[in-house]
């Protein structure tokens, strides 16, 4: 059967459409492949902005400059870390290690802008960025700047190389600590279960807490402390067994900190080993107080939780007075009757 002209036209259009679709698919596949190859090439050319895993244990010095704040310099002396600037003090090893571990986890994701002129826009100029430099002896093992964070990730740049890059794995918390949090803040550490005596002297008098056969007793001014609650002395020991400084009173004299005439003296005596002796001074901020440990010249600031026990009045170590509670309840009942 011969095809009509109209049928031939329809068939021709169908063939053209099929050819066009084929061309479109081929071009699309070519574009996708080209894009994939370009992305792969770009990815391969991205600079590494991280600390090599093999270098973590070789780092001997770290400089951290957080925008316009004073630089913090950490140095390894022997096998111990120290804050070298802006103070000279043993460093908080956990915080130093956390930062080093984080540096090796950073991954460069993509190039955002190749121009150095855009650094201020991304918070990567000297005035705004977090600049971190790590050294292996006299050699730089890491040198980079960290800026703003947004939908495309954390912005960063590598020192000595133009370009803004998006990275992952970076956590600002590890680098932007206050100076006090780079310092070793441990004051006291002991096993509270091994303590068998606590002497506390404050304006209420001299307390003596003794443990015999796992049972605590208490005296105040050489007299038995009535309604003593031994759970309270256990709470007090828990507040001191891992005592850390909230801050440091570097610029305070003993007189200014109230440590020339302490508000409280505490002696914690274990079954074995030397006793821990603490002097507690004036309040610093809120109810936090200045404190010194015997044998250590450093003045610390401790939390109100620990400081509060040292200046405690007798009722803090006592069970409620049932007679007073009953009397108050009876008086309340009488008042109610009168009203009625």
Long-range contacts (C-beta under 8 A, 24 or more apart in sequence): 42-110, 42-111, 43-110, 46-108, 46-109, 46-110, 46-111, 46-165, 47-108, 47-158, 47-161, 47-163, 47-165, 48-108, 49-106, 49-108, 49-144, 49-156, 49-157, 49-158, 49-165, 49-167, 50-103, 50-104, 50-105, 50-106, 50-107, 50-108, 50-142, 50-169, 51-100, 51-103, 51-104, 51-106, 51-134, 51-141, 51-142, 52-104, 52-141, 53-104, 55-134, 55-136, 55-141, 55-142, 56-100, 56-101, 56-103, 56-104, 58-136, 58-141, 59-100, 59-134, 59-135, 59-136, 59-141, 60-135, 60-136, 60-137, 61-134, 61-135, 62-96, 62-99, 62-100, 62-132, 62-133, 62-134, 62-135, 63-131, 63-132, 63-133, 63-134, 64-99, 64-130, 64-131, 64-132, 64-175, 65-130, 65-131, 65-132, 66-130, 66-175, 66-176, 67-127, 67-128, 67-129, 67-130, 68-127, 70-179, 72-177, 72-179, 72-182, 74-182, 83-179, 83-182, 83-183, 86-179, 87-179, 87-183, 87-250, 89-183, 89-184, 90-183, 90-184, 91-182, 91-183, 91-184, 92-181, 92-182, 92-183, 92-184, 92-185, 93-184, 95-174, 95-177, 95-181, 95-182, 96-182, 98-174, 99-174, 99-175, 100-134, 102-169, 102-170, 102-171, 102-174, 103-132, 103-134, 103-142, 105-169, 106-156, 106-167, 106-168, 106-169, 106-170, 107-167, 107-168, 107-169, 108-156, 108-165, 108-166, 108-167, 109-152, 109-153, 109-165, 109-166, 109-167, 109-168, 110-152, 110-165, 110-166, 111-163, 111-164, 111-165, 112-152, 112-155, 112-163, 112-164, 112-165, 112-166, 113-163, 113-164, 114-162, 114-163, 114-164, 115-162, 115-163, 115-164, 116-162, 116-163, 118-164, 119-147, 119-157, 119-164, 122-147, 122-148, 122-155, 122-164, 123-147, 123-148, 123-155, 124-148, 124-155, 124-156, 124-157, 124-164, 129-157, 130-172, 130-175, 130-176, 131-159, 132-175, 133-159, 146-170, 146-172, 146-175, 180-245, 180-247, 180-248, 183-248, 185-244, 185-245, 185-246, 185-300, 186-242, 186-243, 186-244, 186-245, 187-243, 187-244, 187-245, 187-291, 187-293, 187-300, 187-302, 188-240, 188-241, 188-242, 188-243, 188-268, 188-276, 188-278, 188-293, 189-241, 189-242, 189-243, 190-240, 190-241, 190-268, 190-270, 190-276, 191-241, 191-270, 192-234, 192-237, 192-238, 192-240, 192-241, 194-270, 194-271, 194-272, 195-237, 195-268, 195-269, 195-270, 195-271, 196-269, 196-270, 196-271, 197-267, 197-268, 197-269, 198-233, 198-236, 198-237, 198-266, 198-267, 198-268, 198-269, 199-265, 199-266, 199-267, 199-269, 200-264, 200-265, 200-266, 200-267, 200-309, 200-310, 200-312, 201-264, 201-265, 201-266, 202-263, 202-264, 202-265, 202-310, 202-311, 202-312, 203-263, 203-311, 204-312, 204-313, 204-314, 207-317, 209-233, 218-317, 220-314, 225-314, 225-317, 225-318, 226-318, 227-318, 227-319, 227-320, 227-321, 228-317, 228-318, 228-319, 229-317, 229-318, 229-319, 232-316, 232-317, 232-318, 233-317, 235-309, 236-309, 236-312, 237-268, 239-305, 239-306, 239-309, 240-266, 240-268, 240-276, 240-278, 240-306, 240-309, 243-302, 243-306, 245-300, 245-301, 245-302, 246-288, 246-300, 246-301, 246-302, 246-303, 247-284, 247-288, 247-300, 247-301, 248-298, 248-299, 248-300, 248-301, 249-284, 249-290, 249-299, 249-300, 249-301, 250-299, 252-290, 252-299, 254-281, 254-299, 257-281, 257-282, 257-284, 257-290, 257-299, 258-282, 258-290, 259-290, 259-291, 259-292, 259-299, 263-289, 263-310, 263-311, 264-310, 264-311, 266-310, 278-310, 280-307, 280-310, 280-311, 283-307
